[in-house]
Amino acid sequence: MTLNEIADELVAGCREHRTIENMDRLYAPDAVSVEAADMGQGRESKGIAAIKGKSEWWLNAHDIHGENIEGPFPHGDDRFAVIFDMDITNKESGQRMQMREVGVYHVAAGKIVREEFFYPT
């Protein structure tokens, strides 16, 4: 897959709530995911299983009331960015919040090899 195909499919998958299913198809087996802050599991997740686990934890810990996904925004032939705006409630605390983050995805050999998330900490 080309960078643009990967980027478009990642965004479509996010919008259609098939993010986790897309990981086997779009991510390299040894991909790395890096968060801006440690949410109790460390900042880095290595490998598809760990990245899926982190995503499943996040989805199970929050109610999503609404979301807007902008992009993708390609940068050269090896990365792209996506902006995520979310209206969520933390299930444990009951706190509702508006969250905005930027995901930067690095691509090599037709797969996502690294994702980095930027947001206020």
Residue pairs with C-beta under 8 A, 6 or more apart in sequence:
1 9
1 26
1 110
2 110
3 74
3 77
3 78
3 79
3 80
3 107
4 72
4 74
6 26
6 80
6 105
6 107
6 110
6 111
6 112
7 71
7 72
7 74
7 80
7 82
7 105
8 72
9 22
9 25
9 26
10 22
10 26
10 72
10 82
10 105
10 112
11 69
11 71
11 72
11 82
13 19
13 21
13 22
13 26
14 69
14 82
14 84
15 69
19 55
20 52
20 55
20 56
20 59
23 48
23 51
23 52
23 55
24 48
26 111
26 112
27 48
27 51
27 111
27 112
27 113
28 108
28 109
28 111
28 112
28 113
29 47
29 48
30 46
30 47
30 113
31 46
31 47
31 48
31 51
31 111
31 112
31 113
31 114
31 115
32 44
32 45
32 46
32 113
32 114
32 115
33 44
33 45
33 46
33 50
33 51
33 54
33 114
33 115
33 116
33 117
34 43
34 44
34 114
34 115
34 116
34 117
35 43
35 44
35 117
36 43
36 101
36 117
36 118
36 119
36 121
37 43
37 119
37 121
41 54
41 57
45 51
45 53
45 54
51 115
60 91
61 90
61 91
61 92
62 88
62 89
62 90
62 91
63 88
63 89
63 91
64 86
64 87
64 88
65 87
65 88
65 89
65 96
66 86
66 87
67 84
67 85
67 86
67 87
68 84
68 85
68 86
69 82
69 83
69 84
69 85
70 82
70 83
70 85
71 80
71 81
71 82
71 83
72 80
72 81
72 82
73 80
73 81
73 82
73 83
74 80
75 81
78 106
78 107
78 108
79 104
79 105
79 106
79 107
80 104
80 105
80 107
81 102
81 103
81 104
81 105
82 102
82 103
82 105
83 100
83 101
83 102
83 103
84 99
84 100
84 101
84 102
84 103
85 98
85 99
85 100
86 98
86 99
86 100
86 101
87 96
87 97
87 98
87 99
88 96
88 97
88 99
89 95
89 96
89 97
90 97
99 119
100 119
101 117
101 118
101 119
102 117
102 118
102 119
103 115
103 116
103 117
103 118
104 115
104 116
104 117
104 118
105 112
105 114
105 115
106 112
106 113
106 114
106 115
106 116
107 113
